[in-house]
Amino acid sequence: MAQADERLTHFNEQGRARMVDVSDKADTVRTAIAEGRVKMAPETLRRIRERSVAKGDVLAVAQIAGIQAAKRTSDWIPMCHPLPLTGVDVRFEDNGEDTLTITAEVKTTGKTGVEMEALTAVSAAALTVYDMCKALQKDMVVESVALLSKTGGKSGDYVRSAE
């Protein structure tokens, strides 16, 4: 898991945290795709699919939560820059058994990437699924939240290798 650039840019010359100055960076089109999973009992997944959870349409609410979270990432993550996002798409797939997979794609044109926004969108959507279904099942597991890919910027493109 080596990084292309191992300098810790979020620290000033006194070793204290700072938000990186991106003023001199060029605006580029940037995208990021992240994914995560919620493991649950087959009955819980069935109820989500049938839209029969008492709190309402779980996926509709989780989708909105993911979009809102992407837009507010800089409020959650201290060193993130507030970004004008140009697109956020949160999607759901399930394996028909016990796993709901959440994917978020985030886009902007700017000086810094949207990886954190995609990861935050997935995380918030997954936590919303948990919140809406916890009366049915408390032992659901949110897992494997990861960046799948990113494009744009000085560091170039990234695609997560298959494991």
Disulfide bonds with the S-S distance in Angstrom:
none
